[in-house]
Amino acid sequence: MGGETVELRVAMTCEGCSGAVTRILGRLQGVASFDVSLETQKVTVQIADDAALTPEGVLEAVAKAGKQTEKWA
Amino acid sequence: MGGETVELRVAMTCEGCSGAVTRILGRLQGVASFDVSLETQKVTVQIADDAALTPEGVLEAVAKAGKQTEKWA
């Protein structure tokens, strides 16, 4: 498990929105690194190699922000 | 339990932010009604009379949006 890169499309309309997603990912266990782009609406998450976190788990955590969230591709 | 009115101060900077809080409250079990004001930064939640939901539970659910959340008063 772990090691995957997850790409999501998240509806974010201001820096408050992207900041909320940033805070959620910052406290999510198993995230090695991440990038949140308000401009492209793209959220990229690198799962740590030995993490129990799954791509679905990442999507669910971000969706709890209350924003429309879906897989990028 | 239940029946309480909960007032929270939530940092929201655009309609994407307030919409996210609205979606979270709309799917939270035990909420009888609620109001989200972007202008005043105030979120008011009426817990249903027979609900197991607590004021702390409301605060935790809203805080999962990733926004600064605290009791209003």
Backbone of each chain as nested JSON, in Angstrom:
{
  "chains": [
    {"id": "A", "residues": [
      {"number": 1, "name": "MET", "atoms": {"N": [0.842, -1.208, 0.0], "CA": [0.0, 0.0, 0.0], "C": [0.87, 1.249, 0.0]}},
      {"number": 2, "name": "GLY", "atoms": {"N": [0.265, 2.344, -0.354], "CA": [0.944, 3.628, -0.273], "C": [1.786, 3.905, -1.491]}},
      {"number": 3, "name": "GLY", "atoms": {"N": [2.308, 5.121, -1.547], "CA": [3.18, 5.492, -2.64], "C": [2.481, 6.092, -3.837]}},
      {"number": 4, "name": "GLU", "atoms": {"N": [1.16, 5.948, -3.92], "CA": [0.442, 6.481, -5.089], "C": [0.419, 8.012, -5.105]}},
      {"number": 5, "name": "THR", "atoms": {"N": [0.272, 8.528, -6.317], "CA": [-0.019, 9.948, -6.493], "C": [-1.495, 10.083, -6.866]}},
      {"number": 6, "name": "VAL", "atoms": {"N": [-2.192, 10.94, -6.159], "CA": [-3.634, 11.125, -6.378], "C": [-3.867, 12.522, -6.95]}},
      {"number": 7, "name": "GLU", "atoms": {"N": [-4.636, 12.594, -8.028], "CA": [-4.966, 13.888, -8.625], "C": [-6.472, 14.093, -8.576]}},
      {"number": 8, "name": "LEU", "atoms": {"N": [-6.881, 15.2, -7.99], "CA": [-8.303, 15.491, -7.833], "C": [-8.637, 16.849, -8.435]}},
      {"number": 9, "name": "ARG", "atoms": {"N": [-9.876, 16.963, -8.9], "CA": [-10.411, 18.265, -9.308], "C": [-11.339, 18.715, -8.187]}},
      {"number": 10, "name": "VAL", "atoms": {"N": [-11.02, 19.861, -7.596], "CA": [-11.795, 20.358, -6.459], "C": [-12.267, 21.774, -6.77]}},
      {"number": 11, "name": "ALA", "atoms": {"N": [-13.571, 21.997, -6.623], "CA": [-14.147, 23.321, -6.903], "C": [-13.742, 24.301, -5.812]}},
      {"number": 12, "name": "MET", "atoms": {"N": [-12.808, 25.201, -6.133], "CA": [-12.324, 26.2, -5.172], "C": [-12.434, 27.563, -5.834]}},
      {"number": 13, "name": "THR", "atoms": {"N": [-13.04, 28.522, -5.128], "CA": [-13.277, 29.82, -5.764], "C": [-12.497, 30.972, -5.137]}},
      {"number": 14, "name": "CYS", "atoms": {"N": [-11.849, 30.739, -4.019], "CA": [-11.046, 31.812, -3.416], "C": [-9.941, 31.199, -2.567]}},
      {"number": 15, "name": "GLU", "atoms": {"N": [-9.102, 32.052, -2.017], "CA": [-8.001, 31.53, -1.197], "C": [-8.494, 30.938, 0.123]}},
      {"number": 16, "name": "GLY", "atoms": {"N": [-9.7, 31.301, 0.525], "CA": [-10.289, 30.655, 1.702], "C": [-10.595, 29.196, 1.387]}},
      {"number": 17, "name": "CYS", "atoms": {"N": [-11.063, 28.944, 0.181], "CA": [-11.368, 27.578, -0.268], "C": [-10.085, 26.744, -0.355]}},
      {"number": 18, "name": "SER", "atoms": {"N": [-9.087, 27.274, -1.038], "CA": [-7.85, 26.495, -1.212], "C": [-7.133, 26.342, 0.128]}},
      {"number": 19, "name": "GLY", "atoms": {"N": [-7.25, 27.349, 0.998], "CA": [-6.659, 27.241, 2.326], "C": [-7.317, 26.144, 3.154]}},
      {"number": 20, "name": "ALA", "atoms": {"N": [-8.624, 25.988, 2.979], "CA": [-9.341, 24.942, 3.717], "C": [-8.847, 23.561, 3.284]}},
      {"number": 21, "name": "VAL", "atoms": {"N": [-8.683, 23.374, 1.979], "CA": [-8.187, 22.088, 1.466], "C": [-6.749, 21.861, 1.953]}},
      {"number": 22, "name": "THR", "atoms": {"N": [-5.96, 22.926, 1.961], "CA": [-4.576, 22.828, 2.441], "C": [-4.534, 22.387, 3.905]}},
      {"number": 23, "name": "ARG", "atoms": {"N": [-5.409, 22.955, 4.728], "CA": [-5.421, 22.573, 6.157], "C": [-5.821, 21.115, 6.336]}},
      {"number": 24, "name": "ILE", "atoms": {"N": [-6.803, 20.673, 5.545], "CA": [-7.251, 19.286, 5.648], "C": [-6.12, 18.328, 5.28]}},
      {"number": 25, "name": "LEU", "atoms": {"N": [-5.432, 18.597, 4.181], "CA": [-4.352, 17.702, 3.745], "C": [-3.171, 17.774, 4.706]}},
      {"number": 26, "name": "GLY", "atoms": {"N": [-2.963, 18.938, 5.29], "CA": [-1.844, 19.091, 6.216], "C": [-1.975, 18.246, 7.471]}},
      {"number": 27, "name": "ARG", "atoms": {"N": [-3.213, 17.913, 7.825], "CA": [-3.413, 17.105, 9.037], "C": [-3.845, 15.682, 8.727]}},
      {"number": 28, "name": "LEU", "atoms": {"N": [-3.844, 15.286, 7.454], "CA": [-4.247, 13.932, 7.08], "C": [-3.056, 12.978, 7.187]}},
      {"number": 29, "name": "GLN", "atoms": {"N": [-3.214, 11.943, 7.996], "CA": [-2.116, 10.982, 8.199], "C": [-1.863, 10.182, 6.931]}},
      {"number": 30, "name": "GLY", "atoms": {"N": [-0.595, 10.028, 6.569], "CA": [-0.225, 9.212, 5.416], "C": [0.09, 10.016, 4.174]}},
      {"number": 31, "name": "VAL", "atoms": {"N": [-0.056, 11.347, 4.29], "CA": [0.268, 12.215, 3.152], "C": [1.753, 12.571, 3.21]}},
      {"number": 32, "name": "ALA", "atoms": {"N": [2.481, 12.27, 2.135], "CA": [3.909, 12.6, 2.089], "C": [4.093, 14.05, 1.661]}},
      {"number": 33, "name": "SER", "atoms": {"N": [3.353, 14.474, 0.649], "CA": [3.418, 15.863, 0.181], "C": [2.17, 16.134, -0.646]}},
      {"number": 34, "name": "PHE", "atoms": {"N": [1.89, 17.418, -0.865], "CA": [0.709, 17.749, -1.667], "C": [0.84, 19.139, -2.257]}},
      {"number": 35, "name": "ASP", "atoms": {"N": [0.026, 19.37, -3.297], "CA": [-0.022, 20.686, -3.931], "C": [-1.486, 21.028, -4.19]}},
      {"number": 36, "name": "VAL", "atoms": {"N": [-1.872, 22.243, -3.858], "CA": [-3.246, 22.714, -4.075], "C": [-3.184, 23.933, -4.986]}},
      {"number": 37, "name": "SER", "atoms": {"N": [-3.814, 23.845, -6.165], "CA": [-3.79, 24.968, -7.094], "C": [-5.189, 25.552, -7.279]}},
      {"number": 38, "name": "LEU", "atoms": {"N": [-5.347, 26.767, -6.781], "CA": [-6.619, 27.475, -6.976], "C": [-6.817, 27.78, -8.462]}},
      {"number": 39, "name": "GLU", "atoms": {"N": [-5.735, 28.095, -9.146], "CA": [-5.82, 28.499, -10.556], "C": [-6.318, 27.366, -11.444]}},
      {"number": 40, "name": "THR", "atoms": {"N": [-5.784, 26.173, -11.239], "CA": [-6.165, 25.059, -12.11], "C": [-7.241, 24.16, -11.496]}},
      {"number": 41, "name": "GLN", "atoms": {"N": [-7.569, 24.407, -10.218], "CA": [-8.555, 23.585, -9.495], "C": [-8.038, 22.163, -9.27]}},
      {"number": 42, "name": "LYS", "atoms": {"N": [-6.729, 22.018, -9.348], "CA": [-6.141, 20.684, -9.228], "C": [-5.46, 20.501, -7.871]}},
      {"number": 43, "name": "VAL", "atoms": {"N": [-5.736, 19.363, -7.25], "CA": [-5.107, 19.001, -5.981], "C": [-4.331, 17.712, -6.208]}},
      {"number": 44, "name": "THR", "atoms": {"N": [-3.042, 17.753, -5.956], "CA": [-2.176, 16.597, -6.166], "C": [-1.63, 16.147, -4.815]}},
      {"number": 45, "name": "VAL", "atoms": {"N": [-1.799, 14.862, -4.532], "CA": [-1.386, 14.334, -3.23], "C": [-0.485, 13.13, -3.435]}},
      {"number": 46, "name": "GLN", "atoms": {"N": [0.661, 13.165, -2.799], "CA": [1.581, 12.027, -2.819], "C": [1.395, 11.267, -1.506]}},
      {"number": 47, "name": "ILE", "atoms": {"N": [0.961, 10.011, -1.604], "CA": [0.776, 9.179, -0.41], "C": [2.125, 8.584, -0.002]}},
      {"number": 48, "name": "ALA", "atoms": {"N": [2.393, 8.589, 1.296], "CA": [3.666, 8.052, 1.8], "C": [3.786, 6.56, 1.489]}},
      {"number": 49, "name": "ASP", "atoms": {"N": [5.011, 6.122, 1.27], "CA": [5.271, 4.745, 0.83], "C": [4.645, 3.687, 1.735]}},
      {"number": 50, "name": "ASP", "atoms": {"N": [4.735, 3.885, 3.037], "CA": [4.271, 2.856, 3.966], "C": [2.929, 3.208, 4.606]}},
      {"number": 51, "name": "ALA", "atoms": {"N": [2.173, 4.088, 3.959], "CA": [0.923, 4.578, 4.556], "C": [-0.239, 3.628, 4.29]}},
      {"number": 52, "name": "ALA", "atoms": {"N": [-1.188, 3.599, 5.24], "CA": [-2.422, 2.832, 5.048], "C": [-3.428, 3.641, 4.235]}},
      {"number": 53, "name": "LEU", "atoms": {"N": [-3.144, 4.912, 4.042], "CA": [-4.046, 5.813, 3.304], "C": [-4.205, 5.349, 1.86]}},
      {"number": 54, "name": "THR", "atoms": {"N": [-5.449, 5.338, 1.381], "CA": [-5.738, 4.954, -0.004], "C": [-6.148, 6.194, -0.815]}},
      {"number": 55, "name": "PRO", "atoms": {"N": [-6.091, 6.096, -2.141], "CA": [-6.582, 7.206, -2.965], "C": [-8.035, 7.562, -2.638]}},
      {"number": 56, "name": "GLU", "atoms": {"N": [-8.873, 6.558, -2.385], "CA": [-10.262, 6.83, -2.016], "C": [-10.334, 7.595, -0.693]}},
      {"number": 57, "name": "GLY", "atoms": {"N": [-9.438, 7.235, 0.234], "CA": [-9.398, 7.929, 1.514], "C": [-9.035, 9.395, 1.369]}},
      {"number": 58, "name": "VAL", "atoms": {"N": [-8.141, 9.669, 0.434], "CA": [-7.767, 11.06, 0.159], "C": [-8.984, 11.813, -0.388]}},
      {"number": 59, "name": "LEU", "atoms": {"N": [-9.677, 11.199, -1.35], "CA": [-10.848, 11.848, -1.939], "C": [-11.913, 12.111, -0.88]}},
      {"number": 60, "name": "GLU", "atoms": {"N": [-12.143, 11.137, -0.005], "CA": [-13.167, 11.309, 1.038], "C": [-12.801, 12.434, 2.001]}},
      {"number": 61, "name": "ALA", "atoms": {"N": [-11.516, 12.509, 2.369], "CA": [-11.084, 13.55, 3.305], "C": [-11.281, 14.931, 2.686]}},
      {"number": 62, "name": "VAL", "atoms": {"N": [-10.919, 15.064, 1.417], "CA": [-11.061, 16.364, 0.754], "C": [-12.542, 16.698, 0.564]}},
      {"number": 63, "name": "ALA", "atoms": {"N": [-13.346, 15.679, 0.244], "CA": [-14.784, 15.914, 0.035], "C": [-15.445, 16.42, 1.314]}},
      {"number": 64, "name": "LYS", "atoms": {"N": [-14.892, 16.084, 2.476], "CA": [-15.45, 16.568, 3.745], "C": [-15.324, 18.069, 3.887]}},
      {"number": 65, "name": "ALA", "atoms": {"N": [-14.532, 18.686, 3.032], "CA": [-14.463, 20.148, 3.033], "C": [-15.771, 20.739, 2.503]}},
      {"number": 66, "name": "GLY", "atoms": {"N": [-16.645, 19.892, 1.939], "CA": [-17.926, 20.378, 1.442], "C": [-17.855, 20.912, 0.019]}},
      {"number": 67, "name": "LYS", "atoms": {"N": [-16.715, 20.703, -0.627], "CA": [-16.554, 21.184, -2.007], "C": [-16.709, 20.037, -2.999]}},
      {"number": 68, "name": "GLN", "atoms": {"N": [-17.199, 20.366, -4.181], "CA": [-17.301, 19.344, -5.226], "C": [-15.918, 18.776, -5.499]}},
      {"number": 69, "name": "THR", "atoms": {"N": [-15.788, 17.462, -5.382], "CA": [-14.488, 16.797, -5.503], "C": [-14.644, 15.561, -6.376]}},
      {"number": 70, "name": "GLU", "atoms": {"N": [-13.747, 15.408, -7.334], "CA": [-13.784, 14.22, -8.187], "C": [-12.378, 13.881, -8.647]}},
      {"number": 71, "name": "LYS", "atoms": {"N": [-12.201, 12.67, -9.154], "CA": [-10.902, 12.317, -9.699], "C": [-10.586, 13.212, -10.889]}},
      {"number": 72, "name": "TRP", "atoms": {"N": [-9.315, 13.544, -11.047], "CA": [-8.922, 14.505, -12.082], "C": [-9.177, 13.976, -13.477]}},
      {"number": 73, "name": "ALA", "atoms": {"N": [-8.728, 12.774, -13.74], "CA": [-8.806, 12.255, -15.116], "C": [-10.048, 11.402, -15.324]}}
    ]},
    {"id": "B", "residues": [
      {"number": 1, "name": "MET", "atoms": {"N": [-31.447, 14.978, 25.123], "CA": [-30.522, 15.73, 24.264], "C": [-31.273, 16.39, 23.119]}},
      {"number": 2, "name": "GLY", "atoms": {"N": [-30.603, 17.289, 22.433], "CA": [-31.177, 17.937, 21.274], "C": [-31.947, 19.194, 21.632]}},
      {"number": 3, "name": "GLY", "atoms": {"N": [-32.344, 19.903, 20.588], "CA": [-33.133, 21.106, 20.781], "C": [-32.326, 22.377, 20.926]}},
      {"number": 4, "name": "GLU", "atoms": {"N": [-31.022, 22.25, 21.162], "CA": [-30.213, 23.461, 21.356], "C": [-30.031, 24.26, 20.062]}},
      {"number": 5, "name": "THR", "atoms": {"N": [-29.768, 25.541, 20.236], "CA": [-29.339, 26.384, 19.125], "C": [-27.841, 26.627, 19.285]}},
      {"number": 6, "name": "VAL", "atoms": {"N": [-27.091, 26.385, 18.228], "CA": [-25.639, 26.536, 18.254], "C": [-25.25, 27.709, 17.375]}},
      {"number": 7, "name": "GLU", "atoms": {"N": [-24.414, 28.598, 17.907], "CA": [-23.938, 29.733, 17.121], "C": [-22.42, 29.655, 17.012]}},
      {"number": 8, "name": "LEU", "atoms": {"N": [-21.938, 29.675, 15.776], "CA": [-20.503, 29.549, 15.528], "C": [-20.003, 30.725, 14.697]}},
      {"number": 9, "name": "ARG", "atoms": {"N": [-18.738, 31.065, 14.91], "CA": [-18.052, 32.018, 14.044], "C": [-17.15, 31.199, 13.127]}},
      {"number": 10, "name": "VAL", "atoms": {"N": [-17.384, 31.288, 11.825], "CA": [-16.629, 30.493, 10.856], "C": [-16.0, 31.442, 9.831]}},
      {"number": 11, "name": "ALA", "atoms": {"N": [-14.691, 31.306, 9.639], "CA": [-13.973, 32.17, 8.686], "C": [-14.337, 31.768, 7.261]}},
      {"number": 12, "name": "MET", "atoms": {"N": [-15.17, 32.595, 6.607], "CA": [-15.602, 32.318, 5.233], "C": [-15.325, 33.561, 4.402]}},
      {"number": 13, "name": "THR", "atoms": {"N": [-14.663, 33.373, 3.262], "CA": [-14.272, 34.55, 2.483], "C": [-14.956, 34.671, 1.129]}},
      {"number": 14, "name": "CYS", "atoms": {"N": [-15.7, 33.662, 0.725], "CA": [-16.422, 33.771, -0.543], "C": [-17.613, 32.837, -0.513]}},
      {"number": 15, "name": "GLU", "atoms": {"N": [-18.412, 32.869, -1.589], "CA": [-19.603, 32.012, -1.627], "C": [-19.236, 30.541, -1.765]}},
      {"number": 16, "name": "GLY", "atoms": {"N": [-18.016, 30.266, -2.209], "CA": [-17.548, 28.878, -2.222], "C": [-17.372, 28.374, -0.798]}},
      {"number": 17, "name": "CYS", "atoms": {"N": [-16.876, 29.251, 0.056], "CA": [-16.675, 28.918, 1.474], "C": [-18.02, 28.684, 2.161]}},
      {"number": 18, "name": "SER", "atoms": {"N": [-18.944, 29.622, 2.013], "CA": [-20.231, 29.493, 2.689], "C": [-21.031, 28.334, 2.092]}},
      {"number": 19, "name": "GLY", "atoms": {"N": [-20.863, 28.096, 0.801], "CA": [-21.53, 26.962, 0.173], "C": [-21.022, 25.637, 0.718]}},
      {"number": 20, "name": "ALA", "atoms": {"N": [-19.738, 25.583, 1.025], "CA": [-19.166, 24.356, 1.585], "C": [-19.765, 24.072, 2.957]}},
      {"number": 21, "name": "VAL", "atoms": {"N": [-19.879, 25.103, 3.772], "CA": [-20.474, 24.929, 5.108], "C": [-21.942, 24.527, 4.981]}},
      {"number": 22, "name": "THR", "atoms": {"N": [-22.622, 25.132, 4.018], "CA": [-24.029, 24.8, 3.776], "C": [-24.193, 23.328, 3.405]}},
      {"number": 23, "name": "ARG", "atoms": {"N": [-23.31, 22.836, 2.54], "CA": [-23.407, 21.43, 2.133], "C": [-23.158, 20.497, 3.312]}},
      {"number": 24, "name": "ILE", "atoms": {"N": [-22.183, 20.844, 4.155], "CA": [-21.879, 20.013, 5.317], "C": [-23.074, 19.944, 6.261]}},
      {"number": 25, "name": "LEU", "atoms": {"N": [-23.678, 21.085, 6.545], "CA": [-24.818, 21.111, 7.471], "C": [-26.037, 20.441, 6.856]}},
      {"number": 26, "name": "GLY", "atoms": {"N": [-26.168, 20.543, 5.544], "CA": [-27.31, 19.939, 4.87], "C": [-27.321, 18.426, 4.956]}},
      {"number": 27, "name": "ARG", "atoms": {"N": [-26.142, 17.838, 5.15], "CA": [-26.079, 16.372, 5.231], "C": [-25.77, 15.874, 6.633]}},
      {"number": 28, "name": "LEU", "atoms": {"N": [-25.749, 16.769, 7.611], "CA": [-25.453, 16.363, 8.99], "C": [-26.738, 15.901, 9.677]}},
      {"number": 29, "name": "GLN", "atoms": {"N": [-26.732, 14.672, 10.17], "CA": [-27.917, 14.111, 10.823], "C": [-28.187, 14.813, 12.147]}},
      {"number": 30, "name": "GLY", "atoms": {"N": [-29.441, 15.163, 12.381], "CA": [-29.827, 15.771, 13.648], "C": [-29.988, 17.276, 13.574]}},
      {"number": 31, "name": "VAL", "atoms": {"N": [-29.738, 17.848, 12.395], "CA": [-29.91, 19.289, 12.213], "C": [-31.358, 19.556, 11.792]}},
      {"number": 32, "name": "ALA", "atoms": {"N": [-32.065, 20.396, 12.567], "CA": [-33.451, 20.737, 12.22], "C": [-33.467, 21.854, 11.186]}},
      {"number": 33, "name": "SER", "atoms": {"N": [-32.627, 22.87, 11.385], "CA": [-32.533, 23.976, 10.437], "C": [-31.226, 24.704, 10.695]}},
      {"number": 34, "name": "PHE", "atoms": {"N": [-30.814, 25.522, 9.723], "CA": [-29.565, 26.265, 9.918], "C": [-29.525, 27.484, 9.023]}},
      {"number": 35, "name": "ASP", "atoms": {"N": [-28.655, 28.403, 9.393], "CA": [-28.439, 29.611, 8.599], "C": [-26.937, 29.865, 8.517]}},
      {"number": 36, "name": "VAL", "atoms": {"N": [-26.453, 30.167, 7.335], "CA": [-25.036, 30.462, 7.125], "C": [-24.922, 31.866, 6.544]}},
      {"number": 37, "name": "SER", "atoms": {"N": [-24.26, 32.77, 7.259], "CA": [-24.115, 34.14, 6.776], "C": [-22.666, 34.456, 6.448]}},
      {"number": 38, "name": "LEU", "atoms": {"N": [-22.405, 34.638, 5.161], "CA": [-21.065, 35.036, 4.725], "C": [-20.753, 36.446, 5.231]}},
      {"number": 39, "name": "GLU", "atoms": {"N": [-21.767, 37.299, 5.253], "CA": [-21.569, 38.701, 5.638], "C": [-21.127, 38.835, 7.1]}},
      {"number": 40, "name": "THR", "atoms": {"N": [-21.805, 38.118, 7.987], "CA": [-21.493, 38.262, 9.415], "C": [-20.537, 37.187, 9.923]}},
      {"number": 41, "name": "GLN", "atoms": {"N": [-20.245, 36.183, 9.072], "CA": [-19.377, 35.056, 9.465], "C": [-20.032, 34.197, 10.536]}},
      {"number": 42, "name": "LYS", "atoms": {"N": [-21.357, 34.291, 10.63], "CA": [-22.081, 33.572, 11.678], "C": [-22.842, 32.387, 11.096]}},
      {"number": 43, "name": "VAL", "atoms": {"N": [-22.708, 31.254, 11.766], "CA": [-23.43, 30.037, 11.394], "C": [-24.313, 29.657, 12.573]}},
      {"number": 44, "name": "THR", "atoms": {"N": [-25.617, 29.592, 12.332], "CA": [-26.584, 29.262, 13.386], "C": [-27.233, 27.926, 13.045]}},
      {"number": 45, "name": "VAL", "atoms": {"N": [-27.195, 27.012, 14.006], "CA": [-27.721, 25.673, 13.768], "C": [-28.731, 25.321, 14.855]}},
      {"number": 46, "name": "GLN", "atoms": {"N": [-29.906, 24.905, 14.433], "CA": [-30.924, 24.425, 15.37], "C": [-30.879, 22.898, 15.349]}},
      {"number": 47, "name": "ILE", "atoms": {"N": [-30.552, 22.316, 16.505], "CA": [-30.515, 20.859, 16.613], "C": [-31.936, 20.333, 16.829]}},
      {"number": 48, "name": "ALA", "atoms": {"N": [-32.275, 19.254, 16.14], "CA": [-33.621, 18.671, 16.27], "C": [-33.857, 18.2, 17.7]}},
      {"number": 49, "name": "ASP", "atoms": {"N": [-35.107, 18.257, 18.127], "CA": [-35.467, 17.954, 19.523], "C": [-35.006, 16.581, 19.993]}},
      {"number": 50, "name": "ASP", "atoms": {"N": [-35.133, 15.588, 19.143], "CA": [-34.83, 14.219, 19.576], "C": [-33.483, 13.726, 19.021]}},
      {"number": 51, "name": "ALA", "atoms": {"N": [-32.619, 14.651, 18.648], "CA": [-31.363, 14.27, 17.992], "C": [-30.282, 13.906, 19.006]}},
      {"number": 52, "name": "ALA", "atoms": {"N": [-29.405, 12.994, 18.6], "CA": [-28.245, 12.646, 19.419], "C": [-27.117, 13.654, 19.202]}},
      {"number": 53, "name": "LEU", "atoms": {"N": [-27.267, 14.488, 18.202], "CA": [-26.246, 15.495, 17.862], "C": [-26.054, 16.488, 19.008]}},
      {"number": 54, "name": "THR", "atoms": {"N": [-24.794, 16.776, 19.332], "CA": [-24.479, 17.743, 20.389], "C": [-23.912, 19.024, 19.775]}},
      {"number": 55, "name": "PRO", "atoms": {"N": [-23.91, 20.11, 20.52], "CA": [-23.272, 21.339, 20.026], "C": [-21.809, 21.099, 19.649]}},
      {"number": 56, "name": "GLU", "atoms": {"N": [-21.087, 20.298, 20.419], "CA": [-19.697, 19.976, 20.075], "C": [-19.621, 19.228, 18.747]}},
      {"number": 57, "name": "GLY", "atoms": {"N": [-20.595, 18.344, 18.53], "CA": [-20.633, 17.596, 17.276], "C": [-20.841, 18.502, 16.077]}},
      {"number": 58, "name": "VAL", "atoms": {"N": [-21.666, 19.531, 16.263], "CA": [-21.884, 20.507, 15.19], "C": [-20.577, 21.232, 14.896]}},
      {"number": 59, "name": "LEU", "atoms": {"N": [-19.905, 21.677, 15.956], "CA": [-18.644, 22.408, 15.769], "C": [-17.608, 21.531, 15.06]}},
      {"number": 60, "name": "GLU", "atoms": {"N": [-17.523, 20.264, 15.468], "CA": [-16.542, 19.359, 14.836], "C": [-16.847, 19.141, 13.356]}},
      {"number": 61, "name": "ALA", "atoms": {"N": [-18.127, 18.984, 13.034], "CA": [-18.503, 18.753, 11.633], "C": [-18.141, 19.968, 10.777]}},
      {"number": 62, "name": "VAL", "atoms": {"N": [-18.432, 21.15, 11.292], "CA": [-18.127, 22.372, 10.529], "C": [-16.611, 22.557, 10.428]}},
      {"number": 63, "name": "ALA", "atoms": {"N": [-15.903, 22.248, 11.503], "CA": [-14.44, 22.407, 11.496], "C": [-13.792, 21.511, 10.449]}},
      {"number": 64, "name": "LYS", "atoms": {"N": [-14.46, 20.407, 10.103], "CA": [-13.913, 19.504, 9.074], "C": [-13.888, 20.161, 7.711]}},
      {"number": 65, "name": "ALA", "atoms": {"N": [-14.576, 21.28, 7.563], "CA": [-14.497, 22.031, 6.315], "C": [-13.111, 22.652, 6.152]}},
      {"number": 66, "name": "GLY", "atoms": {"N": [-12.312, 22.621, 7.212], "CA": [-10.956, 23.159, 7.124], "C": [-10.888, 24.655, 7.396]}},
      {"number": 67, "name": "LYS", "atoms": {"N": [-11.998, 25.221, 7.852], "CA": [-12.037, 26.665, 8.134], "C": [-11.945, 26.916, 9.63]}},
      {"number": 68, "name": "GLN", "atoms": {"N": [-11.365, 28.045, 9.995], "CA": [-11.315, 28.418, 11.416], "C": [-12.731, 28.492, 11.954]}},
      {"number": 69, "name": "THR", "atoms": {"N": [-12.988, 27.738, 13.01], "CA": [-14.343, 27.626, 13.565], "C": [-14.267, 27.741, 15.076]}},
      {"number": 70, "name": "GLU", "atoms": {"N": [-15.12, 28.571, 15.653], "CA": [-15.152, 28.693, 17.115], "C": [-16.563, 29.052, 17.552]}},
      {"number": 71, "name": "LYS", "atoms": {"N": [-16.834, 28.9, 18.851], "CA": [-18.139, 29.299, 19.367], "C": [-18.295, 30.802, 19.178]}},
      {"number": 72, "name": "TRP", "atoms": {"N": [-19.513, 31.207, 18.884], "CA": [-19.76, 32.615, 18.563], "C": [-19.483, 33.524, 19.749]}},
      {"number": 73, "name": "ALA", "atoms": {"N": [-20.023, 33.187, 20.895], "CA": [-19.921, 34.106, 22.037], "C": [-18.742, 33.751, 22.928]}}
    ]}
  ]
}
